[in-house]
Amino acid sequence: MRLRPTQVYVQNELKPFRIPEGFVMVRDTREQKPLFADPPEGLQVITGTLLHGDYSIRGFETKFAIERKQMSDFYVWATT
């Protein structure tokens, strides 16, 4: 069985969106590469200590988490 990474599609533009009033994204203090260099208009991002994940939503830190990964974080193996 041979495992290979799937092709990653990156889109430069986001679909139309509306940030709900009062929505605040929390970025963990240990996150080294921020998701946004310049957050979309209306998105407030604060830095805080998260027990799990790299990102969460203020008020839901114990219920919702996003763990950000890059291709280099995955180990690809193959057998013949």
C-alpha positions as a Python dict, from the first residue, in 0.01 Angstrom:
ca = {
    (1, 'M'): (0, 0, 0),
    (2, 'R'): (135, 340, -92),
    (3, 'L'): (25, 661, 75),
    (4, 'R'): (72, 990, -102),
    (5, 'P'): (-29, 1341, -4),
    (6, 'T'): (-331, 1473, -188),
    (7, 'Q'): (-300, 1786, -394),
    (8, 'V'): (-373, 2099, -193),
    (9, 'Y'): (-585, 2367, -355),
    (10, 'V'): (-532, 2721, -234),
    (11, 'Q'): (-767, 3000, -327),
    (12, 'N'): (-648, 3357, -294),
    (13, 'E'): (-993, 3502, -239),
    (14, 'L'): (-1247, 3416, 29),
    (15, 'K'): (-1614, 3363, -44),
    (16, 'P'): (-1836, 3652, 66),
    (17, 'F'): (-1873, 3642, 444),
    (18, 'R'): (-2008, 3838, 738),
    (19, 'I'): (-1840, 3826, 1079),
    (20, 'P'): (-2106, 3807, 1354),
    (21, 'E'): (-2108, 4101, 1594),
    (22, 'G'): (-1909, 4018, 1908),
    (23, 'F'): (-1720, 3728, 1743),
    (24, 'V'): (-1361, 3714, 1871),
    (25, 'M'): (-1100, 3462, 1757),
    (26, 'V'): (-841, 3357, 2018),
    (27, 'R'): (-488, 3273, 1901),
    (28, 'D'): (-273, 3067, 2137),
    (29, 'T'): (32, 3243, 2279),
    (30, 'R'): (256, 2961, 2146),
    (31, 'E'): (136, 2993, 1784),
    (32, 'Q'): (443, 3104, 1591),
    (33, 'K'): (292, 3175, 1248),
    (34, 'P'): (-29, 3380, 1271),
    (35, 'L'): (-315, 3269, 1049),
    (36, 'F'): (-376, 3629, 944),
    (37, 'A'): (-113, 3894, 885),
    (38, 'D'): (-401, 4134, 829),
    (39, 'P'): (-735, 3992, 957),
    (40, 'P'): (-1046, 4046, 743),
    (41, 'E'): (-1249, 4353, 828),
    (42, 'G'): (-1461, 4297, 1137),
    (43, 'L'): (-1260, 4002, 1270),
    (44, 'Q'): (-1105, 4068, 1607),
    (45, 'V'): (-814, 3838, 1696),
    (46, 'I'): (-674, 3832, 2049),
    (47, 'T'): (-387, 3632, 2196),
    (48, 'G'): (-450, 3404, 2492),
    (49, 'T'): (-339, 3077, 2645),
    (50, 'L'): (-533, 2782, 2505),
    (51, 'L'): (-518, 2435, 2660),
    (52, 'H'): (-596, 2270, 2326),
    (53, 'G'): (-536, 2379, 1969),
    (54, 'D'): (-392, 2688, 1809),
    (55, 'Y'): (-714, 2886, 1760),
    (56, 'S'): (-1054, 2903, 1927),
    (57, 'I'): (-1355, 3129, 1972),
    (58, 'R'): (-1379, 3349, 2282),
    (59, 'G'): (-1626, 3193, 2521),
    (60, 'F'): (-1589, 2847, 2363),
    (61, 'E'): (-1221, 2780, 2440),
    (62, 'T'): (-1301, 2448, 2615),
    (63, 'K'): (-1547, 2335, 2347),
    (64, 'F'): (-1393, 2437, 2013),
    (65, 'A'): (-1035, 2427, 1887),
    (66, 'I'): (-850, 2441, 1557),
    (67, 'E'): (-507, 2277, 1537),
    (68, 'R'): (-320, 2426, 1244),
    (69, 'K'): (-98, 2189, 1045),
    (70, 'Q'): (135, 2216, 747),
    (71, 'M'): (235, 1945, 501),
    (72, 'S'): (573, 1919, 675),
    (73, 'D'): (390, 1808, 994),
    (74, 'F'): (282, 1484, 825),
    (75, 'Y'): (498, 1180, 774),
    (76, 'V'): (450, 1010, 439),
    (77, 'W'): (548, 645, 414),
    (78, 'A'): (532, 384, 146),
    (79, 'T'): (576, 9, 135),
    (80, 'T'): (658, -198, -166),
}
